[in-house]
Amino acid sequence: MARYKGAKLRITRRLGDLPGLTSKVAKKTNRPGQHGATNKKLTQYAVRLEEKQKIRFNYGISEKQLMNYMKQAKKIKGATGTILLQLLEMRLDNLIFRLGLAPTIIAARQFVSHKHVVVNQSCVSIPSYQCKPGDILSIRESTSSQKLAKNNLETPSLSRVPQHLDFDQKTLTAKVLSVIDREWVALKINELFVVEYYSRKI
């Protein structure tokens, strides 16, 4: 699941807008499948399952990874759902996407794994690297890395850089100012349903 290669628009027709998966918009509006046009009312379990699937597809993580993030979020004081989203948003691949340096989180993962990104003057090739307030992100000084980043900046997937990031487009350098606020999370999701989905599993 961490490397989903299937039909992306089929997923967005079922789950709604997922900016981290694709910026394309499907022409069809009904849900996929033979019975998609009937729009049957979903059960409570199905609603919670779909909210969980939104996180998996948007951030491109596996079920095991999401379970680990849930366990980590439960250990931290505060609203578990909000903390879960903050942990996911502070992943290195997601920050690269939110800065506009990659069109999707999938592309950002590849961008990071190909060693184009430098964190605190050290090259980091782990997409799941957990960034912290005060970290400095920059693009490697090679011509190919700089050119790729600048090309992606011309057509960013999201229009605004969130407030917890300070980004200088001229030097392609960003600083993580703080943990992201819930209102700046681009994914439209009810995180409480995700917590309820995992309540009996963890």
C-alpha atoms as one frame of an Amber mdcrd trajectory, in Angstrom:
protein
   0.000   0.000   0.000   2.931   2.336   0.615   3.455   2.389  -3.143  -0.042
   2.446  -4.611   0.109   2.282  -8.417  -3.555   1.760  -9.233  -6.179   4.112
 -10.657  -6.008   7.273  -8.552  -9.221   8.865  -9.796 -11.122   5.721  -8.863
  -9.931   6.241  -5.292 -10.879   9.943  -5.220 -14.347   9.135  -6.580 -14.840
   6.829  -3.608 -13.118   8.824  -0.862 -13.270  12.423  -2.067 -10.484  14.947
  -2.666  -7.043  13.607  -1.689  -4.456  16.317  -2.490  -1.531  14.107  -1.510
  -2.571  11.380  -3.961  -3.461  13.413  -7.060  -4.506  16.910  -8.088  -6.599
  15.629 -11.020 -10.386  15.807 -10.897 -12.554  12.938 -12.131 -15.229  13.703
 -14.736 -17.559  11.163 -13.154 -19.079  12.084  -9.799 -20.666   8.780  -8.767
 -18.814   6.194  -6.692 -16.909   3.523  -8.658 -18.210  -0.011  -9.126 -21.320
  -1.664 -10.499 -23.517  -0.304  -7.722 -21.792   3.044  -7.323 -24.598   4.997
  -8.959 -27.119   3.831  -6.362 -25.273   5.712  -3.564 -26.467   3.380  -0.825
 -26.261   4.678   2.717 -23.031   3.548   4.363 -22.984   1.720   7.688 -21.195
   3.303  10.658 -18.322   0.869  10.214 -18.018   1.725   6.507 -17.902   5.463
   7.270 -15.063   4.967   9.773 -13.251   2.632   7.400 -13.365   5.213   4.606
 -12.007   7.943   6.886  -9.118   5.646   7.769  -8.546   4.854   4.084  -8.371
   8.588   3.313  -5.318   8.864   5.541  -3.666   5.776   4.038  -4.111   6.853
   0.427  -3.411  10.552   0.967  -0.169  10.052   2.904   0.780   6.844   1.073
   1.372   4.733   4.169   0.656   1.090   4.938  -1.811  -0.256   7.482   1.073
  -1.245   9.750   2.584   2.251   9.560  -0.753   3.893  10.360  -1.239   1.536
  13.311   2.195   2.537  14.641   1.342   6.234  14.256  -1.904   5.626  16.183
  -0.014   3.929  19.023   2.444   6.824  19.098  -0.355   9.417  19.093  -2.104
   7.715  22.030   1.028   8.063  24.169   1.130  11.853  23.687  -1.101  14.117
  25.777  -3.871  15.830  23.828  -6.544  14.918  21.279  -5.372  11.653  19.707
  -6.860  12.420  16.278  -5.218  15.836  16.042  -1.865  14.471  17.216  -2.106
  11.691  14.608  -2.553  14.241  11.828   0.314  16.346  13.207   2.648  13.338
  13.184   1.739  12.586   9.570   2.036  16.222   8.511   5.542  16.462  10.023
   6.864  13.633   7.849   9.624  14.831   5.509   7.863  13.715   2.319   4.705
  15.593   3.340   6.638  18.795   4.131   8.285  18.674   0.702   4.802  18.352
  -0.823   3.371  21.201   1.269   6.249  23.464   0.191   5.294  22.858  -3.452
   8.562  21.087  -4.255   6.636  18.014  -5.466   3.155  17.717  -7.081   2.025
  14.854  -4.809   3.221  13.071  -1.680   4.087  10.073  -3.855   6.361  12.293
  -5.953   7.762  13.866  -2.774   8.677  10.400  -1.470  10.640   9.730  -4.644
  12.198  13.193  -4.449  13.441  12.466  -0.921  14.582   8.896  -1.576  16.665
  10.093  -4.542  18.670  12.233  -2.097  17.578  15.665  -3.339  16.744  16.933
   0.186  19.044  18.192   2.935  17.884  18.489   6.560  20.093  20.497   8.928
  23.012  20.270   6.443  22.772  16.471   6.221  21.322  14.577   3.254  18.218
  12.627   4.311  16.762   9.941   2.036  14.091   8.581   4.415  10.601   9.858
   3.429   9.133   9.045   6.857  11.786  11.112   8.665   9.996  13.007  11.452
  10.860  16.703  11.272  10.833  18.924  14.354  10.410  22.669  14.969  13.702
  24.389  14.195  14.736  22.017  11.397  16.133  23.617   8.232  15.140  21.989
   4.933  16.968  22.726   1.704  17.576  21.262  -1.728  20.909  19.697  -2.588
  23.129  22.071  -4.551  23.387  19.829  -7.619  21.988  21.228 -10.889  19.483
  18.394 -11.363  18.045  18.752  -7.853  17.671  22.526  -8.131  16.120  22.314
 -11.603  13.598  19.651 -10.581  12.529  21.620  -7.510  12.103  24.862  -9.472
  10.057  23.099 -12.170   7.704  21.710  -9.515   7.319  25.140  -7.910   5.872
  26.523 -11.155   2.719  24.426 -10.739   2.235  23.661  -7.017  -0.601  21.297
  -6.069  -1.713  23.498  -3.152  -1.904  27.278  -3.407  -0.539  28.268   0.013
   2.370  27.198   2.182   1.087  26.505   5.729   1.936  28.946   8.521   4.213
  26.552  10.388   6.711  26.660   7.488   8.894  29.600   6.445   9.947  29.132
   2.812  12.407  31.148   0.703  11.786  30.266  -2.948  14.965  31.991  -4.154
  17.285  29.835  -2.055  14.882  26.861  -1.888  15.308  26.809   1.877  12.579
  26.288   4.461  12.432  26.330   8.242   9.968  24.404  10.373   8.642  27.021
  12.791   6.273  24.856  14.817   3.955  21.860  14.708   1.117  22.378  12.214
  -2.255  23.655  13.461  -5.287  21.465  12.736  -6.883  24.141  10.532  -3.939
  24.014   8.095  -4.251  20.286   7.388  -5.236  20.114   3.705  -6.994  16.744
   3.922 -10.736  16.963   4.611 -11.260  14.285   7.233 -13.000  13.562  10.517
 -10.069  12.212  12.519 -12.385  11.192  15.384 -13.786   8.430  13.174 -10.247
   7.129  12.603  -9.621   7.016  16.357 -12.924   5.183  16.841 -12.004   2.708
  14.077  -8.803   1.766  15.903 -10.273   1.906  19.420 -10.861  -1.870  19.536
  -7.685  -2.761  17.652  -5.133  -0.967  19.825
